[in-house]
Each structure stands twice: as structure tokens, then as C-alpha cells.
Amino acid sequence: MSDLQTSSRRILASYGRGKADRIPVTTPISWSPTADSDRDKPGGWRATPAFAAVARRVQALCDPMPTHSPVALPRVFSRISYQRFLEAPDEYTEALPVATPRPGLTRHTTALHTPKGDLFWWYDEEEGIETRWDTGKPVNSLADVDRMLSVPYRFDPPPAANFDAFRKYRAAAGPLAIGGGGINSMVAMLVGMIPYELVLEWMAAEPQAIRALADAWLERTRQKVEFLLDQGAGPFWHFNGVERACPPMMGPRQWEEWVVPYDGAIMKLIKARDPQSLIHVHCHGKVGTLLRSFREMGVDSTDPLEPPPQGDVTMAEARRLAGPEMTLYGNIQFLDMERGTPDQIEELVRRAIGEGGPRMRLHPSAAPHEAPTPQFFDNAHRYLDAAEKYGGR
């Protein structure tokens, strides 16, 4: 398995903090470098010799994401993903019995019992595919917004003593400490609870409804982040889901109105409270127009920097737009991993490392969610070969 101290040196060196043997490398498959495939024996389509062969190399060569920690932070944010119920207290939510609409498909439904009537969110899982699809959102009308906001909110923080193990780890690791907290972007919350097309419509026609939800997100997220900072959480903070506002999904006006004052406010809070913190943003799409804004908001790194045609920036263009201080993760496109040749993958890796400079991490845009082709496995091996060949410092 990955040597965490060596990986920590690589990760922090990519942010200009110390020196390391090579750049950090992200796994090309849905397997963590800190796991043990021989011990954990993955099932389903991952139980194949081809997957195991790549997994063993991932464990030897790749590095965890910087929010990974041997000591996990206690849960503070809701267990309901993407804040679909706006951090409502657990006693207002109820997991309903799992349904099977057809063989191989399961449906998971959660109810939010509000003073003004119930709201429901459900998602489907299909056998053999490691991802989920929302098929029902809780907010579909302005009356549903009122229902969502009618739930009495309170924050019951876990005891401060529950953070002792994390604080002890961070103190012992000192400048090599990784790990930290994760935050869902405000627009990820909106799209998690409202159909996307309706979010766009309401931003133009019913901005007061969007503002009410966004302001509640900001107040509740700020309270929880301040508590986490009080407990010594950090140094890394991972912001997820802002690609919902990335062009062409939304335009510059929406970005300035719904991302900068919300996600940006939380980022500024973190930086003010902990100047040693490092903020990472996961954002698919055409981020070329956003890199300067990221820098202004205090973002230290971003992934996956997708090249054309899926995205809009090569690594060289991203470096020019982001400046020399931002750490760039990328920019190997998943479609190339699936359809390219090993020689093409090697050239893409060589180019990304050469153009990214010392403040970069080799990172694919995605890992497969279902059984890959033999061609993908060949390319995954060449990706790892090329990372070793070109990634030395």
C-alpha cells in the first residue's frame, strides 16, 4: 500500500511546501492507493485479474487525495449527500423501504417531514454500475421551498473530545499533515434539491426563492465550518460540485452572483482563521474562464482541468491563466483513457507534466464506474509507467 508519509511529502511539495522525489499521481481506476486489493478483495466487475493487476500498481505508485487522513474527522455535516435537505436535523428525515422497480435496479427514497408537509428525494442504483442517478428531487415548486425552510434548524455539534484523535495526528504529523474537511458548493446544494432546469429558471424569474435557500446554506455552512476550524480541522478543504455553475451550464453573471459570494465567503473564512489552510476545488467543464476567479477567491488547487473538446484548457493554458502559485491537477481525459492508445496516453502524460511544472499533480478526469475495456487497462498501465518515467523532480 501507499507509504502515507512519502505521499504527504509529494502532496505538500506540489503546493510549494518542501521537497519530494516526484509529483503526486492520482489513481486511474476506482481504487484507493491506501487500500489493499488482496486483503479487501473487491467484488463485482472489479474482481477480475485485469483490475487486480492495475490495483496493485496503484497501491505501489499512486498517492491519496490530500483530504485523506489516517484519522477521520467526526461527521459534522448531514449524512444526506449534497445537503439535499439543507442540513435538516436527523429526526426530520426518514429512510423509506428500498424498492425494486425492475430486476437489477434499486430505488432508495428519503422523506423529509416538514411542518408544512413531506418532501421526498430518491435515487436509483443499477447492478454493475458504481454510480447513482437522482430520479426525484425534493423541491419542485415555490411551496416546496417554503416547506424546506419551515424545518426548525439547529446544530448539535459532536463533543470536542471526539476530535482529540485528529488533533493528535495533525500535531504529530506537523508540516507533513494532510487530511481535512469537505464542503459541498452552494450551487451543488441547489441542484441537489431542485431539478437543474428549474434552478436556472428561478435564478431569472424567482431569485428571491433561490436567495432564501442560498442564504440558509451560507449561514448553516459557516456555523459548521467555524466549529470545525475551532477543532483544528485542516489543513486541506475540498469544495465539491461547483461545476454546476461552470460554463456552459451557467454564465459569468450567475457565477458572480451565486458562487463568489457563497463559496467564496466560506473560502475567505477558512483562510482568515487558518492561514496555513489549502483550498481545493473539484470542477469539471470549461474552467478556463474561471481560473482567475478561483485565484481571487483563495483557491490553491483545482481538478481535473479537462482539455478540449470536453473542456477548454490544456495544461499550458491553465498554467498561464492560473499563475505560477496555483497547484493544477490534470489533465488526462477519461475518454482518451478509454479510446486512445498506450502511446497516445504516454504522450498526454508527458505533456501534462511538462506543462504543469512543479506545482501539479497527474490526475485523470474520472475513473470508470462500470467494467472497463481491455484497452482501458492497457492505457492505465501506460499511464502509470509514464508517471514514473516523467514525474521525477
C-alpha positions, 0 to 999 in steps of 0.5 A, a space after each residue: 500500500 501507499 507509504 502515507 508519509 512519502 505521499 504527504 511529502 509529494 502532496 505538500 511539495 506540489 503546493 510549494 511546501 518542501 521537497 519530494 522525489 516526484 509529483 503526486 499521481 492520482 489513481 486511474 481506476 476506482 481504487 484507493 492507493 491506501 487500500 489493499 486489493 488482496 486483503 479487501 478483495 473487491 467484488 463485482 466487475 472489479 474482481 477480475 485479474 485485469 483490475 487486480 493487476 492495475 490495483 496493485 500498481 496503484 497501491 505501489 505508485 499512486 498517492 491519496 487525495 490530500 483530504 485523506 487522513 489516517 484519522 477521520 474527522 467526526 461527521 459534522 455535516 448531514 449524512 444526506 449527500 449534497 445537503 439535499 435537505 439543507 442540513 435538516 436535523 436527523 429526526 426530520 428525515 426518514 429512510 423509506 423501504 428500498 424498492 425494486 422497480 425492475 430486476 437489477 435496479 434499486 430505488 432508495 427514497 428519503 422523506 423529509 417531514 416538514 411542518 408544512 408537509 413531506 418532501 421526498 428525494 430518491 435515487 436509483 442504483 443499477 447492478 454493475 454500475 458504481 454510480 447513482 442517478 437522482 430520479 426525484 428531487 425534493 423541491 419542485 415548486 415555490 411551496 416546496 421551498 417554503 416547506 424546506 425552510 419551515 424545518 426548525 434548524 439547529 446544530 448539535 455539534 459532536 463533543 470536542 473530545 471526539 476530535 482529540 484523535 485528529 488533533 493528535 495526528 495533525 500535531 504529530 504529523 506537523 508540516 507533513 499533515 494532510 487530511 481535512 474537511 469537505 464542503 459541498 458548493 452552494 450551487 451543488 446544494 441547489 441542484 441537489 434539491 431542485 431539478 437543474 432546469 428549474 434552478 436556472 429558471 428561478 435564478 431569472 424569474 424567482 431569485 428571491 426563492 433561490 436567495 432564501 435557500 442560498 442564504 440558509 446554506 451560507 449561514 448553516 455552512 459557516 456555523 459548521 465550518 467555524 466549529 470545525 476550524 475551532 477543532 483544528 480541522 485542516 489543513 486541506 478543504 475540498 469544495 465539491 460540485 461547483 461545476 454546476 455553475 461552470 460554463 456552459 451550464 451557467 454564465 459569468 453573471 450567475 457565477 458572480 452572483 451565486 458562487 463568489 459570494 457563497 463559496 467564496 465567503 466560506 473560502 475567505 473564512 477558512 483562510 482568515 482563521 487558518 492561514 496555513 489552510 489549502 483550498 481545493 476545488 473539484 470542477 469539471 467543464 470549461 474552467 478556463 474562464 474561471 481560473 482567475 476567479 478561483 485565484 481571487 477567491 483563495 483557491 490553491 488547487 483545482 481538478 481535473 482541468 479537462 482539455 478540449 473538446 470536453 473542456 477548454 484548457 490544456 495544461 499550458 493554458 491553465 498554467 498561464 491563466 492560473 499563475 505560477 502559485 496555483 497547484 493544477 491537477 490534470 489533465 488526462 481525459 477519461 475518454 482518451 483513457 478509454 479510446 486512445 492508445 498506450 502511446 497516445 496516453 504516454 504522450 498526454 502524460 508527458 505533456 501534462 507534466 511538462 506543462 504543469 511544472 512543479 506545482 501539479 499533480 497527474 490526475 485523470 478526469 474520472 475513473 470508470 464506474 462500470 467494467 472497463 475495456 481491455 484497452 482501458 487497462 492497457 492505457 492505465 498501465 501506460 499511464 502509470 509507467 509514464 508517471 514514473 518515467 516523467 514525474 521525477 523532480 
